[in-house]
Amino acid sequence: MVFSQVHACPWGDMVAVDELPRKQYDVILCCEVLYKQGEDVYEALMQTIRKTVKPGGKVLIVYEYRGSMLEDQYMFDLLFDEYPEGRMEVLEEGDEDEEDAERRLLYMFPVPDNTTK
């Protein structure tokens, strides 16, 4: 049985994180959040992810690059540094001829069981 919850959580706001109904979650799903932010914003997001994902959990990032992916590379560097077993898959929806099908990506980051919080 799967139970899911969705909660707003301002990145880097540890008071808001501490007020979440659970302290840690099995899966953290981020979609439509990584677009041309500054390094300080990505560091706040990473701090929030570290605090809220359970050891042995997963961080899933759905990403569609627009323009240059280099603008968001800093966040991917943070994620792969923290969770080096991460991998990326191309998401394909609909017809292969769809112009931007290969631009939708899923990044999956397994969190080691020994992660300390």
C-alpha positions as CSV (number, residue, x, y, z in Angstrom):
1,M,0.0,0.0,0.0
2,V,1.3,3.4,-0.9
3,F,0.5,6.6,1.0
4,S,1.4,9.9,-0.5
5,Q,1.4,13.4,0.8
6,V,2.2,16.7,-0.8
7,H,3.5,19.6,1.2
8,A,4.7,23.1,0.4
9,C,8.2,23.6,1.8
10,P,10.2,26.7,1.1
11,W,13.7,25.7,0.2
12,G,16.2,26.2,3.0
13,D,13.6,27.1,5.5
14,M,14.4,24.7,8.3
15,V,11.5,25.9,10.4
16,A,9.1,24.9,7.6
17,V,10.9,21.6,7.3
18,D,10.6,20.9,11.0
19,E,6.9,21.6,10.8
20,L,6.3,18.9,8.1
21,P,4.0,16.1,9.4
22,R,6.9,13.6,9.0
23,K,10.6,14.4,9.5
24,Q,11.8,12.3,6.5
25,Y,10.2,10.8,3.4
26,D,10.9,7.7,1.3
27,V,10.7,9.7,-2.0
28,I,11.3,13.3,-2.7
29,L,9.8,14.3,-6.1
30,C,10.8,17.6,-7.7
31,C,9.1,18.6,-11.0
32,E,9.3,22.0,-12.7
33,V,11.6,23.4,-10.1
34,L,15.1,23.6,-11.8
35,Y,15.0,26.5,-14.2
36,K,17.7,29.2,-14.2
37,Q,18.0,29.7,-10.4
38,G,21.0,31.1,-8.6
39,E,23.5,29.0,-6.8
40,D,22.1,30.1,-3.4
41,V,18.6,28.9,-4.4
42,Y,20.0,25.5,-5.5
43,E,22.0,25.2,-2.3
44,A,18.8,25.9,-0.3
45,L,17.0,23.2,-2.3
46,M,19.8,20.7,-1.7
47,Q,19.8,21.5,2.1
48,T,16.0,20.8,2.1
49,I,16.4,17.5,0.2
50,R,19.2,16.3,2.5
51,K,17.1,17.0,5.6
52,T,13.8,15.4,4.3
53,V,14.9,12.3,2.4
54,K,15.2,9.1,4.4
55,P,18.3,7.0,4.3
56,G,17.6,4.3,1.6
57,G,15.1,6.7,-0.1
58,K,15.1,8.2,-3.5
59,V,15.2,11.7,-4.9
60,L,13.5,12.1,-8.3
61,I,14.0,15.1,-10.4
62,V,11.8,15.6,-13.6
63,Y,13.5,18.1,-15.8
64,E,12.9,19.6,-19.2
65,Y,15.7,21.7,-20.4
66,R,14.9,24.9,-22.1
67,G,17.7,26.7,-23.9
68,S,20.9,25.7,-22.3
69,M,21.1,23.0,-19.7
70,L,24.4,24.6,-18.5
71,E,22.3,27.2,-16.6
72,D,21.1,24.5,-14.3
73,Q,24.3,22.4,-14.2
74,Y,25.2,23.6,-10.7
75,M,22.2,21.8,-9.2
76,F,23.0,18.6,-11.0
77,D,26.6,18.8,-9.8
78,L,25.3,19.2,-6.2
79,L,23.0,16.2,-6.6
80,F,25.6,13.9,-8.2
81,D,28.2,14.9,-5.6
82,E,25.8,14.0,-2.8
83,Y,24.3,10.9,-4.5
84,P,26.9,9.5,-7.0
85,E,24.7,6.5,-7.9
86,G,22.3,8.8,-9.6
87,R,21.2,8.2,-13.2
88,M,19.2,9.9,-15.9
89,E,16.6,8.5,-18.3
90,V,15.0,10.2,-21.3
91,L,11.2,10.4,-20.8
92,E,9.3,9.9,-24.1
93,E,5.7,10.7,-24.2
94,G,3.6,10.1,-27.3
95,D,5.0,9.9,-30.8
96,E,8.8,9.6,-31.4
97,D,8.5,12.5,-33.8
98,E,7.4,14.8,-31.1
99,E,9.8,17.7,-31.3
100,D,10.8,17.9,-27.6
101,A,10.3,14.3,-26.4
102,E,14.0,13.9,-25.8
103,R,14.2,17.1,-23.8
104,R,12.2,15.6,-20.9
105,L,14.5,13.8,-18.5
106,L,14.1,11.9,-15.2
107,Y,17.0,11.9,-12.8
108,M,16.9,9.2,-10.1
109,F,19.2,9.5,-7.1
110,P,19.2,6.6,-4.7
111,V,20.1,7.7,-1.2
112,P,22.6,5.4,0.7
113,D,21.2,3.7,3.8
114,N,24.1,5.1,5.8
115,T,23.3,8.8,5.1
116,T,23.4,10.8,8.3
117,K,21.1,13.7,8.9
